[in-house]
Amino acid sequence: MRDSALVQRVIALDMEGVLTPEIWIAVADRTGIAELRRTTRDEPDYDALMTYRIDVLNSHEVTLSQIREVIAELPLLEGAREFLDELRRQWVVVLLSDTFEQFDDHFLELMGHPHLLCHRLDVADGRLLGWRRRVEDAKQRAVVAYRELNYHVTAVGDSYNDLTMLRAADVASLFRCPAAVAEANPDLPAASDYGELLRWIEGVHVPTEQSNCGD
């Protein structure tokens, strides 16, 4: 239960597909390994997806350093830094992502080092052996934790693996998501550009007091 008190606002954003390109698609394009184009937009089961990716990488002898070389050449999505800076001028912003600590330094530099919560890879001799979740359903649990701290949470994501986060937030929107995701969740607004998304965020009514987190 949240105490009846002034409610501050947190904007919780997914990273890949919302602010940055999809890392795995970029790796697929660079290496020519088409199997790596499969993302959370296609596969809702993240455990199955990561197991598949690691098997593919190792079968093609792709190392972590090669992946990092690809990431180091990627820009943010056009307009992403300006959008992020505008949000940070007004509210607390946190990135909740299913990316990995070993992937994020380049993008954090480009974004001005926002607060990012993500997972970690297990690596030996440059090869990916597996991955470690921060916790089960980390995005959803982070949103719930912020709400229990009496923050009003606005969440934005683009894929199947964002849905529990979006459903846990006070308000939520999809952003540049696949048609299948939008069609399966018609109650969620779906923005197609940063201007539209920013206007929606700014138009959300945030109560001055809120007594519980609800469901």
N, CA, C and O of each residue as an XYZ file, in Angstrom:
860
protein
N       0.842     -1.203      0.000
C       0.000      0.000      0.000
C       0.876      1.251      0.000
O       1.843      1.337      0.757
N       0.535      2.224     -0.853
C       1.246      3.480     -0.848
C       0.580      4.434      0.140
O      -0.646      4.515      0.211
N       1.398      5.149      0.895
C       0.867      6.154      1.791
C       0.241      7.271      0.975
O       0.678      7.570     -0.136
N      -0.796      7.886      1.548
C      -1.398      9.044      0.897
C      -0.431     10.214      1.015
O      -0.277     10.790      2.092
N       0.216     10.562     -0.080
C       1.235     11.604     -0.071
C       1.429     12.095     -1.491
O       0.879     11.527     -2.435
N       2.212     13.148     -1.640
C       2.510     13.658     -2.958
C       3.157     12.574     -3.809
O       4.141     11.958     -3.398
N       2.606     12.345     -4.987
C       3.095     11.285     -5.854
C       4.025     11.875     -6.912
O       3.617     12.726     -7.702
N       5.269     11.420     -6.920
C       6.212     11.807     -7.965
C       6.099     10.819     -9.126
O       5.484      9.759     -9.004
N       6.703     11.188    -10.246
C       6.513     10.404    -11.460
C       7.825      9.802    -11.964
O       8.859     10.470    -11.990
N       7.768      8.549    -12.358
C       8.889      7.865    -13.011
C       8.450      7.460    -14.407
O       7.357      6.926    -14.594
N       9.311      7.717    -15.386
C       9.083      7.249    -16.752
C       9.990      6.039    -16.963
O      11.214      6.168    -16.925
N       9.403      4.876    -17.184
C      10.158      3.633    -17.370
C      10.124      3.250    -18.846
O       9.055      3.011    -19.409
N      11.300      3.192    -19.466
C      11.391      2.938    -20.897
C      12.150      1.649    -21.175
O      13.171      1.377    -20.544
N      11.657      0.861    -22.111
C      12.485     -0.170    -22.700
C      13.589      0.528    -23.498
O      13.444      1.697    -23.856
N      14.688     -0.175    -23.779
C      15.791      0.456    -24.494
C      15.799      0.104    -25.984
O      15.610      0.980    -26.828
N      16.015     -1.170    -26.311
C      16.109     -1.561    -27.710
C      14.745     -1.434    -28.397
O      13.732     -1.922    -27.896
N      14.745     -0.779    -29.535
C      13.502     -0.561    -30.264
C      12.783      0.700    -29.852
O      11.938      1.199    -30.594
N      13.104      1.231    -28.672
C      12.502      2.484    -28.202
C      13.504      3.628    -28.311
O      13.166      4.713    -28.783
N      14.740      3.382    -27.872
C      15.788      4.408    -27.926
C      16.973      4.013    -28.803
O      17.644      4.873    -29.374
N      17.223      2.724    -28.907
C      18.366      2.230    -29.673
C      17.908      1.216    -30.720
O      16.813      0.665    -30.610
N      18.732      0.968    -31.726
C      18.411     -0.122    -32.652
C      18.411     -1.460    -31.923
O      18.942     -1.574    -30.818
N      17.821     -2.459    -32.539
C      17.853     -3.821    -32.006
C      19.256     -4.390    -32.214
O      19.703     -4.572    -33.347
N      19.936     -4.665    -31.119
C      21.324     -5.116    -31.184
C      21.457     -6.411    -31.980
O      22.357     -6.545    -32.810
N      20.568     -7.354    -31.729
C      20.727     -8.663    -32.362
C      20.491     -8.598    -33.862
O      21.108     -9.351    -34.615
N      19.620     -7.720    -34.305
C      19.425     -7.550    -35.748
C      20.677     -6.957    -36.376
O      21.073     -7.356    -37.471
N      21.306     -5.999    -35.682
C      22.557     -5.424    -36.189
C      23.649     -6.487    -36.281
O      24.406     -6.516    -37.251
N      23.732     -7.352    -35.284
C      24.721     -8.433    -35.314
C      24.422     -9.394    -36.459
O      25.334     -9.863    -37.139
N      23.144     -9.684    -36.666
C      22.746    -10.556    -37.772
C      23.167     -9.953    -39.107
O      23.696    -10.650    -39.973
N      22.930     -8.653    -39.267
C      23.276     -7.993    -40.525
C      24.784     -7.990    -40.751
O      25.242     -8.203    -41.874
N      25.562     -7.750    -39.691
C      27.015     -7.688    -39.830
C      27.624     -9.063    -40.108
O      28.538     -9.190    -40.923
N      27.114    -10.085    -39.430
C      27.709    -11.414    -39.548
C      27.108    -12.233    -40.684
O      27.687    -13.228    -41.119
N      25.941    -11.803    -41.158
C      25.253    -12.588    -42.173
C      24.524    -13.796    -41.614
O      24.103    -14.673    -42.368
N      24.371    -13.848    -40.295
C      23.679    -14.971    -39.652
C      22.206    -14.601    -39.497
O      21.823    -13.924    -38.543
N      21.398    -15.047    -40.433
C      19.995    -14.636    -40.471
C      19.227    -15.083    -39.238
O      18.262    -14.427    -38.845
N      19.636    -16.189    -38.619
C      18.911    -16.706    -37.452
C      18.892    -15.703    -36.298
O      18.001    -15.749    -35.449
N      19.869    -14.800    -36.266
C      19.943    -13.836    -35.176
C      18.973    -12.673    -35.343
O      18.891    -11.809    -34.469
N      18.246    -12.637    -36.442
C      17.250    -11.582    -36.631
C      16.001    -11.825    -35.789
O      15.143    -10.948    -35.690
N      15.891    -12.992    -35.191
C      14.747    -13.289    -34.332
C      14.894    -12.521    -33.024
O      15.922    -12.629    -32.356
N      13.868    -11.740    -32.649
C      13.926    -10.911    -31.446
C      12.700    -11.157    -30.573
O      11.882    -12.034    -30.851
N      12.593    -10.363    -29.516
C      11.426    -10.456    -28.623
C      10.150    -10.013    -29.324
O       9.055    -10.264    -28.820
N      10.265     -9.365    -30.467
C       9.072     -9.031    -31.246
C       8.489    -10.279    -31.897
O       7.319    -10.305    -32.279
N       9.327    -11.323    -32.020
C       8.897    -12.573    -32.652
C       8.669    -13.695    -31.644
O       7.792    -14.539    -31.831
N       9.468    -13.698    -30.570
C       9.459    -14.799    -29.606
C       9.162    -14.266    -28.202
O      10.017    -13.605    -27.614
N       7.986    -14.531    -27.656
C       7.649    -14.039    -26.316
C       8.463    -14.682    -25.193
O       8.639    -14.067    -24.141
N       8.961    -15.899    -25.389
C       9.691    -16.630    -24.347
C      11.164    -16.223    -24.395
O      11.918    -16.695    -25.245
N      11.567    -15.340    -23.474
C      12.921    -14.793    -23.532
C      13.971    -15.842    -23.214
O      15.057    -15.813    -23.793
N      13.679    -16.762    -22.316
C      14.633    -17.832    -22.023
C      14.912    -18.653    -23.279
O      16.066    -18.936    -23.602
N      13.853    -19.029    -23.980
C      14.026    -19.811    -25.204
C      14.791    -19.012    -26.247
O      15.639    -19.558    -26.953
N      14.497    -17.731    -26.346
C      15.163    -16.890    -27.336
C      16.659    -16.779    -27.051
O      17.467    -16.903    -27.971
N      17.044    -16.547    -25.790
C      18.462    -16.403    -25.459
C      19.209    -17.729    -25.606
O      20.357    -17.739    -26.051
N      18.593    -18.822    -25.250
C      19.225    -20.126    -25.459
C      19.499    -20.341    -26.937
O      20.572    -20.811    -27.317
N      18.537    -19.999    -27.758
C      18.668    -20.109    -29.211
C      19.797    -19.216    -29.718
O      20.630    -19.661    -30.507
N      19.829    -17.969    -29.274
C      20.856    -17.038    -29.724
C      22.263    -17.524    -29.363
O      23.168    -17.493    -30.196
N      22.436    -17.964    -28.137
C      23.763    -18.401    -27.695
C      24.211    -19.631    -28.466
O      25.383    -19.742    -28.825
N      23.306    -20.544    -28.722
C      23.641    -21.717    -29.534
C      24.071    -21.309    -30.940
O      25.041    -21.841    -31.479
N      23.343    -20.363    -31.529
C      23.680    -19.890    -32.879
C      25.043    -19.213    -32.884
O      25.864    -19.479    -33.761
N      25.291    -18.338    -31.907
C      26.577    -17.636    -31.841
C      27.736    -18.613    -31.729
O      28.744    -18.478    -32.422
N      27.586    -19.590    -30.857
C      28.687    -20.532    -30.652
C      28.884    -21.455    -31.846
O      30.010    -21.853    -32.146
N      27.802    -21.794    -32.523
C      27.952    -22.646    -33.703
C      28.683    -21.912    -34.823
O      29.315    -22.538    -35.674
N      28.595    -20.570    -34.818
C      29.293    -19.758    -35.825
C      30.563    -19.121    -35.260
O      31.207    -18.317    -35.935
N      30.924    -19.474    -34.030
C      32.151    -18.989    -33.378
C      32.205    -17.458    -33.309
O      33.252    -16.849    -33.528
N      31.061    -16.857    -33.003
C      30.991    -15.407    -32.813
C      31.282    -15.101    -31.345
O      30.661    -15.679    -30.454
N      32.224    -14.196    -31.095
C      32.650    -13.891    -29.731
C      31.993    -12.610    -29.207
O      31.406    -11.840    -29.967
N      32.107    -12.402    -27.889
C      31.592    -11.177    -27.277
C      32.271     -9.948    -27.867
O      31.608     -8.941    -28.114
N      33.570    -10.011    -28.096
C      34.268     -8.846    -28.638
C      33.743     -8.488    -30.024
O      33.660     -7.306    -30.357
N      33.392     -9.468    -30.828
C      32.818     -9.186    -32.147
C      31.454     -8.510    -32.029
O      31.139     -7.598    -32.793
N      30.651     -8.961    -31.073
C      29.352     -8.322    -30.841
C      29.542     -6.885    -30.389
O      28.838     -5.987    -30.850
N      30.488     -6.665    -29.490
C      30.745     -5.312    -28.992
C      31.251     -4.384    -30.102
O      30.956     -3.189    -30.094
N      32.005     -4.927    -31.045
C      32.457     -4.125    -32.184
C      31.272     -3.641    -33.011
O      31.260     -2.502    -33.479
N      30.275     -4.506    -33.192
C      29.075     -4.110    -33.917
C      28.334     -3.021    -33.151
O      27.940     -2.008    -33.727
N      28.148     -3.231    -31.863
C      27.410     -2.258    -31.040
C      28.085     -0.891    -31.068
O      27.407      0.136    -31.106
N      29.423     -0.874    -31.051
C      30.177      0.379    -30.985
C      29.954      1.266    -32.199
O      30.254      2.459    -32.145
N      29.437      0.719    -33.287
C      29.187      1.498    -34.491
C      27.729      1.926    -34.642
O      27.378      2.608    -35.605
N      26.882      1.529    -33.697
C      25.456      1.830    -33.823
C      25.121      3.193    -33.223
O      25.609      3.524    -32.143
N      24.300      3.983    -33.902
C      23.808      5.241    -33.331
C      22.545      4.970    -32.518
O      21.970      3.884    -32.585
N      22.129      5.964    -31.756
C      20.788      5.931    -31.198
C      19.785      6.089    -32.337
O      20.143      6.554    -33.420
N      18.539      5.707    -32.099
C      17.494      5.998    -33.071
C      17.370      7.513    -33.232
O      17.562      8.264    -32.275
N      17.053      7.944    -34.421
C      16.986      9.377    -34.692
C      15.963     10.056    -33.786
O      14.798      9.664    -33.733
N      16.425     11.079    -33.079
C      15.567     11.823    -32.168
C      15.517     11.267    -30.761
O      14.895     11.869    -29.885
N      16.164     10.120    -30.519
C      16.058      9.470    -29.205
C      16.703     10.292    -28.099
O      16.132     10.420    -27.016
N      17.892     10.854    -28.354
C      18.575     11.618    -27.304
C      17.780     12.865    -26.936
O      17.660     13.201    -25.758
N      17.241     13.546    -27.930
C      16.446     14.741    -27.649
C      15.190     14.387    -26.854
O      14.815     15.101    -25.924
N      14.544     13.284    -27.226
C      13.361     12.817    -26.501
C      13.718     12.484    -25.054
O      13.017     12.885    -24.125
N      14.808     11.752    -24.874
C      15.231     11.362    -23.531
C      15.583     12.587    -22.690
O      15.219     12.663    -21.517
N      16.285     13.536    -23.284
C      16.651     14.745    -22.543
C      15.424     15.535    -22.124
O      15.389     16.079    -21.020
N      14.413     15.607    -22.987
C      13.188     16.321    -22.640
C      12.473     15.644    -21.474
O      11.977     16.318    -20.571
N      12.422     14.320    -21.493
C      11.828     13.599    -20.364
C      12.584     13.889    -19.078
O      11.973     14.129    -18.036
N      13.918     13.870    -19.145
C      14.727     14.053    -17.928
C      14.639     15.462    -17.379
O      14.895     15.688    -16.196
N      14.282     16.406    -18.224
C      14.087     17.769    -17.719
C      12.872     17.862    -16.812
O      12.775     18.765    -15.981
N      11.943     16.923    -16.973
C      10.685     17.016    -16.245
C      10.493     15.924    -15.187
O       9.849     16.159    -14.165
N      11.051     14.727    -15.431
C      10.753     13.599    -14.553
C      11.976     12.701    -14.346
O      12.995     12.841    -15.023
N      11.845     11.792    -13.405
C      12.833     10.728    -13.231
C      12.637      9.720    -14.361
O      11.508      9.328    -14.655
N      13.729      9.302    -14.991
C      13.661      8.338    -16.090
C      14.535      7.128    -15.753
O      15.670      7.280    -15.300
N      14.001      5.937    -15.975
C      14.761      4.702    -15.791
C      14.572      3.834    -17.023
O      13.468      3.749    -17.563
N      15.637      3.192    -17.468
C      15.560      2.246    -18.571
C      15.505      0.835    -18.009
O      16.372      0.431    -17.234
N      14.490      0.096    -18.400
C      14.302     -1.290    -17.964
C      14.436     -2.167    -19.198
O      13.565     -2.160    -20.069
N      15.526     -2.923    -19.274
C      15.845     -3.598    -20.523
C      16.276     -5.040    -20.283
O      16.811     -5.380    -19.228
N      16.030     -5.879    -21.286
C      16.543     -7.240    -21.289
C      17.861     -7.341    -22.054
O      18.212     -8.405    -22.565
N      18.588     -6.223    -22.129
C      19.939     -6.266    -22.658
C      20.894     -6.715    -21.550
O      20.460     -7.180    -20.496
N      22.191     -6.573    -21.798
C      23.189     -7.093    -20.866
C      24.237     -6.035    -20.540
O      24.533     -5.158    -21.352
N      24.792     -6.137    -19.333
C      25.790     -5.170    -18.888
C      26.958     -5.072    -19.864
O      27.503     -3.989    -20.074
N      27.343     -6.202    -20.461
C      28.485     -6.207    -21.382
C      28.183     -5.535    -22.718
O      29.095     -5.319    -23.517
N      26.922     -5.203    -22.971
C      26.532     -4.561    -24.223
C      26.307     -3.063    -24.087
O      26.226     -2.373    -25.103
N      26.201     -2.532    -22.867
C      25.510     -1.249    -22.719
C      26.388     -0.006    -22.660
O      25.851      1.099    -22.736
N      27.719     -0.125    -22.528
C      28.532      1.065    -22.279
C      28.479      2.074    -23.424
O      28.452      3.281    -23.181
N      28.463      1.596    -24.663
C      28.410      2.501    -25.820
C      27.115      3.311    -25.820
O      27.139      4.532    -25.976
N      25.998      2.634    -25.648
C      24.715      3.343    -25.678
C      24.543      4.248    -24.464
O      23.962      5.327    -24.582
N      25.034      3.833    -23.305
C      24.942      4.697    -22.127
C      25.693      6.001    -22.349
O      25.238      7.063    -21.923
N      26.835      5.924    -23.010
C      27.594      7.143    -23.330
C      26.777      8.046    -24.248
O      26.695      9.252    -24.018
N      26.176      7.474    -25.283
C      25.396      8.274    -26.230
C      24.160      8.888    -25.578
O      23.717      9.964    -25.980
N      23.604      8.217    -24.581
C      22.377      8.695    -23.937
C      22.626      9.573    -22.719
O      21.679     10.023    -22.076
N      23.902      9.822    -22.395
C      24.182     10.655    -21.234
C      24.072      9.910    -19.922
O      23.712     10.485    -18.895
N      24.389      8.612    -19.965
C      24.441      7.744    -18.779
C      23.158      7.749    -17.943
O      23.180      8.125    -16.771
N      22.049      7.334    -18.543
C      20.808      7.172    -17.766
C      20.908      5.962    -16.847
O      21.819      5.144    -16.976
N      19.970      5.859    -15.928
C      19.904      4.703    -15.030
C      19.324      3.523    -15.812
O      18.187      3.582    -16.280
N      20.110      2.452    -15.952
C      19.699      1.279    -16.718
C      19.731      0.045    -15.833
O      20.736     -0.229    -15.176
N      18.629     -0.702    -15.814
C      18.571     -1.988    -15.124
C      18.489     -3.078    -16.184
O      17.593     -3.053    -17.028
N      19.420     -4.040    -16.150
C      19.448     -5.089    -17.169
C      20.078     -6.352    -16.588
O      20.217     -6.473    -15.370
N      20.459     -7.289    -17.450
C      20.968     -8.593    -17.031
C      22.480     -8.684    -17.277
O      23.128     -7.696    -17.622
N      23.023     -9.893    -17.090
C      24.464    -10.095    -17.274
C      24.714    -11.410    -17.995
O      24.028    -12.404    -17.758
N      25.715    -11.401    -18.886
C      26.116    -12.599    -19.608
C      27.198    -13.362    -18.851
O      28.021    -12.764    -18.158
N      27.192    -14.673    -18.988
C      28.307    -15.511    -18.539
C      29.216    -15.731    -19.733
O      28.782    -16.230    -20.771
N      30.482    -15.357    -19.580
C      31.433    -15.407    -20.693
C      32.716    -16.078    -20.240
O      33.180    -15.843    -19.124
N      33.300    -16.919    -21.102
C      34.605    -17.528    -20.850
C      35.375    -17.566    -22.151
O      34.885    -18.064    -23.165
N      36.605    -17.027    -22.114
C      37.456    -16.994    -23.309
C      36.740    -16.350    -24.491
O      36.909    -16.762    -25.638
N      35.947    -15.342    -24.192
C      35.261    -14.609    -25.239
C      33.976    -15.234    -25.738
O      33.252    -14.604    -26.509
N      33.669    -16.456    -25.324
C      32.475    -17.153    -25.779
C      31.337    -16.952    -24.783
O      31.557    -16.934    -23.572
N      30.127    -16.800    -25.299
C      28.948    -16.678    -24.441
C      28.524    -18.068    -23.980
O      28.243    -18.947    -24.795
N      28.481    -18.253    -22.677
C      28.099    -19.548    -22.110
C      26.646    -19.573    -21.656
O      26.010    -20.626    -21.649
N      26.130    -18.424    -21.283
C      24.768    -18.339    -20.769
C      24.507    -16.927    -20.309
O      25.259    -16.006    -20.626
N      23.441    -16.763    -19.562
C      23.100    -15.430    -19.078
C      22.411    -15.534    -17.732
O      21.830    -16.563    -17.388
N      22.486    -14.443    -16.976
C      21.917    -14.398    -15.633
C      20.874    -13.296    -15.551
O      21.168    -12.119    -15.758
N      19.656    -13.703    -15.246
C      18.607    -12.713    -14.992
C      18.938    -11.946    -13.718
O      19.480    -12.502    -12.763
N      18.607    -10.675    -13.723
C      18.695     -9.917    -12.471
C      17.756    -10.560    -11.455
O      18.176    -10.916    -10.354
N      16.491    -10.706    -11.823
C      15.489    -11.497    -11.107
C      14.481    -11.937    -12.159
O      14.517    -11.445    -13.287
N      13.599    -12.838    -11.818
C      12.532    -13.231    -12.733
C      11.611    -12.039    -13.006
O      11.185    -11.349    -12.079
N      11.310    -11.807    -14.275
C      10.435    -10.710    -14.706
C      10.884     -9.385    -14.095
O      10.122     -8.702    -13.410
N      12.147     -9.044    -14.364
C      12.773     -7.883    -13.727
C      12.069     -6.570    -14.064
O      11.945     -5.698    -13.204
N      11.614     -6.424    -15.294
C      10.966     -5.171    -15.673
C       9.683     -4.954    -14.873
O       9.448     -3.870    -14.337
N       8.872     -5.980    -14.801
C       7.607     -5.874    -14.065
C       7.862     -5.614    -12.579
O       7.184     -4.793    -11.961
N       8.836     -6.314    -12.018
C       9.118     -6.145    -10.590
C       9.698     -4.767    -10.289
O       9.449     -4.210     -9.220
N      10.463     -4.218    -11.215
C      10.977     -2.863    -11.010
C       9.838     -1.850    -10.983
O       9.821     -0.951    -10.143
N       8.897     -1.994    -11.893
C       7.745     -1.086    -11.918
C       6.947     -1.202    -10.625
O       6.580     -0.189    -10.028
N       6.680     -2.418    -10.193
C       5.948     -2.617     -8.941
C       6.693     -1.978     -7.778
O       6.076     -1.358     -6.911
N       8.022     -2.123     -7.752
C       8.814     -1.549     -6.656
C       8.733     -0.023     -6.656
O       8.595      0.590     -5.597
N       8.816      0.587     -7.826
C       8.687      2.044     -7.889
C       7.308      2.491     -7.412
O       7.187      3.500     -6.717
N       6.283      1.753     -7.781
C       4.929      2.127     -7.349
C       4.783      1.976     -5.832
O       4.112      2.779     -5.184
N       5.410      0.949     -5.276
C       5.347      0.766     -3.826
C       6.105      1.866     -3.088
O       5.848      2.126     -1.912
N       7.051      2.516     -3.793
C       7.759      3.666     -3.229
C       6.991      4.967     -3.435
O       7.505      6.054     -3.168
N       5.759      4.843     -3.911
C       4.845      5.968     -4.091
C       5.171      6.815     -5.318
O       4.869      8.008     -5.355
N       5.786      6.197     -6.315
C       5.953      6.845     -7.607
C       4.790      6.471     -8.521
O       4.288      5.348     -8.483
N       4.378      7.417     -9.327
C       3.432      7.157    -10.409
C       4.264      6.747    -11.623
O       5.093      7.531    -12.085
N       4.064      5.546    -12.145
C       4.927      5.008    -13.197
C       4.226      5.036    -14.554
O       3.130      4.503    -14.721
N       4.885      5.667    -15.505
C       4.487      5.631    -16.901
C       5.487      4.747    -17.624
O       6.686      5.025    -17.592
N       5.024      3.686    -18.278
C       5.923      2.728    -18.924
C       5.722      2.726    -20.433
O       4.609      2.905    -20.927
N       6.827      2.519    -21.162
C       6.793      2.489    -22.625
C       7.633      1.310    -23.110
O       8.774      1.142    -22.681
N       7.072      0.498    -24.001
C       7.801     -0.621    -24.572
C       7.302     -0.945    -25.962
O       6.352     -0.338    -26.456
N       7.962     -1.920    -26.593
C       7.623     -2.206    -27.989
C       7.414     -3.682    -28.293
O       7.047     -4.027    -29.417
N       7.639     -4.573    -27.312
C       7.675     -6.002    -27.627
C       6.887     -6.824    -26.617
O       6.406     -6.314    -25.605
N       6.772     -8.103    -26.920
C       6.065     -9.021    -26.032
C       6.663     -9.020    -24.629
O       5.928     -9.078    -23.643
N       7.999     -8.954    -24.529
C       8.629     -9.032    -23.217
C       8.450     -7.763    -22.388
O       8.892     -7.704    -21.240
N       7.803     -6.744    -22.964
C       7.498     -5.523    -22.213
C       6.098     -5.539    -21.602
O       5.775     -4.678    -20.783
N       5.281     -6.485    -21.982
C       3.865     -6.409    -21.626
C       3.617     -6.489    -20.127
O       2.752     -5.776    -19.618
N       4.350     -7.338    -19.398
C       4.116     -7.394    -17.951
C       4.516     -6.084    -17.286
O       3.877     -5.657    -16.325
N       5.568     -5.441    -17.788
C       5.965     -4.121    -17.297
C       4.865     -3.101    -17.575
O       4.492     -2.325    -16.696
N       4.355     -3.108    -18.783
C       3.315     -2.144    -19.148
C       2.060     -2.344    -18.319
O       1.429     -1.379    -17.887
N       1.696     -3.614    -18.096
C       0.484     -3.905    -17.330
C       0.642     -3.573    -15.850
O      -0.354     -3.349    -15.161
N       1.879     -3.538    -15.349
C       2.113     -3.233    -13.936
C       2.147     -1.735    -13.659
O       2.022     -1.313    -12.510
N       2.316     -0.931    -14.706
C       2.462      0.514    -14.534
C       1.117      1.192    -14.276
O       0.060      0.597    -14.487
N       1.172      2.434    -13.820
C      -0.049      3.234    -13.664
C      -0.675      3.512    -15.028
O      -1.885      3.383    -15.210
N       0.164      3.893    -15.974
C      -0.271      4.084    -17.360
C       0.848      3.591    -18.254
O       2.007      3.562    -17.841
N       0.509      3.197    -19.494
C       1.528      2.626    -20.369
C       1.161      2.836    -21.824
O      -0.008      2.992    -22.179
N       2.201      2.836    -22.663
C       2.005      2.961    -24.095
C       2.979      2.050    -24.833
O       4.108      1.833    -24.393
N       2.521      1.527    -25.953
C       3.407      0.861    -26.895
C       4.059      1.916    -27.782
O       3.524      3.011    -27.956
N       5.230      1.573    -28.346
C       5.930      2.512    -29.214
C       6.544      1.765    -30.383
O       7.384      0.886    -30.192
N       6.133      2.110    -31.580
C       6.669      1.500    -32.805
C       6.698     -0.024    -32.708
O       7.685     -0.666    -33.069
N       5.631     -0.570    -32.230
C       5.571     -2.021    -32.002
C       5.067     -2.736    -33.247
O       4.463     -2.109    -34.117
N       5.307     -4.035    -33.344
C       4.739     -4.809    -34.454
C       3.219     -4.767    -34.413
O       2.624     -4.632    -33.344
N       2.605     -4.881    -35.559
C       1.143     -4.831    -35.642
C       0.502     -5.898    -34.780
O      -0.546     -5.661    -34.180
N       1.123     -7.082    -34.707
C       0.541     -8.176    -33.927
C       0.472     -7.832    -32.446
O      -0.488     -8.204    -31.770
N       1.474     -7.126    -31.934
C       1.473     -6.734    -30.517
C       0.376     -5.709    -30.260
O      -0.354     -5.812    -29.274
N       0.258     -4.723    -31.142
C      -0.784     -3.709    -30.978
C      -2.173     -4.318    -31.090
O      -3.068     -3.974    -30.318
N      -2.357     -5.215    -32.041
C      -3.668     -5.834    -32.241
C      -4.073     -6.706    -31.060
O      -5.257     -6.810    -30.738
N      -3.098     -7.331    -30.416
C      -3.391     -8.183    -29.268
C      -3.615     -7.382    -27.990
O      -4.087     -7.926    -26.992
N      -3.278     -6.086    -28.015
C      -3.417     -5.235    -26.825
C      -4.088     -3.917    -27.217
O      -3.479     -2.854    -27.100
N      -5.330     -3.981    -27.677
C      -5.990     -2.787    -28.209
C      -6.267     -1.714    -27.161
O      -6.524     -0.564    -27.517
N      -6.220     -2.062    -25.890
C      -6.456     -1.074    -24.842
C      -5.245     -0.180    -24.584
O      -5.369      0.854    -23.927
N      -4.068     -0.571    -25.101
C      -2.869      0.235    -24.897
C      -2.705      1.215    -26.062
O      -2.791      0.809    -27.221
N      -2.472      2.490    -25.776
C      -2.173      3.413    -26.871
C      -0.880      2.994    -27.560
O      -0.027      2.362    -26.937
N      -0.727      3.332    -28.814
C       0.455      2.952    -29.581
C       0.946      4.164    -30.364
O       0.286      4.610    -31.302
N       2.099      4.693    -29.981
C       2.672      5.864    -30.648
C       3.650      5.420    -31.727
O       4.268      4.360    -31.628
N       3.779      6.244    -32.754
C       4.649      5.890    -33.870
C       5.865      6.798    -34.008
O       6.764      6.505    -34.796
N       5.907      7.905    -33.248
C       7.091      8.774    -33.289
C       7.247      9.447    -31.928
O       6.331      9.439    -31.106
N       8.435     10.033    -31.706
C       8.736     10.602    -30.395
C       7.847     11.790    -30.060
O       7.471     11.974    -28.902
N       7.509     12.589    -31.049
C       6.627     13.720    -30.779
C       5.278     13.270    -30.271
O       4.759     13.822    -29.301
N       4.704     12.265    -30.924
C       3.417     11.725    -30.496
C       3.522     11.121    -29.108
O       2.636     11.315    -28.275
N       4.608     10.383    -28.851
C       4.786      9.749    -27.541
C       4.963     10.799    -26.451
O       4.387     10.670    -25.371
N       5.744     11.828    -26.719
C       5.954     12.873    -25.722
C       4.649     13.597    -25.402
O       4.365     13.888    -24.240
N       3.868     13.883    -26.420
C       2.576     14.550    -26.166
C       1.670     13.679    -25.314
O       0.968     14.181    -24.436
N       1.684     12.364    -25.571
C       0.870     11.461    -24.754
C       1.361     11.457    -23.306
O       0.557     11.533    -22.377
N       2.674     11.368    -23.114
C       3.235     11.356    -21.755
C       2.882     12.642    -21.023
O       2.469     12.607    -19.865
N       3.045     13.771    -21.694
C       2.742     15.057    -21.062
C       1.257     15.216    -20.761
O       0.882     15.974    -19.866
N       0.408     14.505    -21.502
C      -1.030     14.619    -21.293
C      -1.596     13.690    -20.240
O      -2.781     13.777    -19.919
N      -0.769     12.795    -19.689
C      -1.244     11.865    -18.667
C      -1.560     12.624    -17.386
O      -0.767     13.446    -16.926
N      -2.712     12.342    -16.824
C      -3.070     12.947    -15.534
C      -2.387     12.183    -14.414
O      -2.596     10.979    -14.265
N      -1.577     12.868    -13.630
C      -0.905     12.272    -12.477
C      -1.515     12.867    -11.223
O      -1.419     14.076    -11.010
N      -2.143     12.049    -10.387
C      -2.795     12.583     -9.183
C      -1.775     13.149     -8.214
O      -0.630     12.700     -8.167
N      -2.202     14.143     -7.436
C      -1.310     14.692     -6.416
C      -1.221     13.772     -5.223
O      -0.247     13.817     -4.472
N      -2.229     12.937     -5.041
C      -2.227     11.959     -3.968
C      -2.704     10.612     -4.508
O      -3.559     10.554     -5.392
N      -2.156      9.562     -3.981
C      -2.594      8.228     -4.388
C      -2.386      7.298     -3.194
O      -1.322      7.312     -2.575
N      -3.380      6.507     -2.875
C      -3.345      5.764     -1.629
C      -2.872      4.329     -1.760
O      -2.455      3.741     -0.763
N      -2.920      3.734     -2.957
C      -2.439      2.366     -3.095
C      -2.031      2.123     -4.537
O      -2.370      2.901     -5.429
N      -1.298      1.033     -4.760
C      -0.739      0.809     -6.088
C      -1.725      0.138     -7.023
O      -1.549      0.235     -8.238
N      -2.752     -0.535     -6.529
C      -3.735     -1.150     -7.401
C      -3.152     -2.234     -8.276
O      -1.990     -2.608     -8.119
N      -3.954     -2.743     -9.199
C      -3.509     -3.767    -10.135
C      -4.063     -3.443    -11.514
O      -3.813     -4.179    -12.469
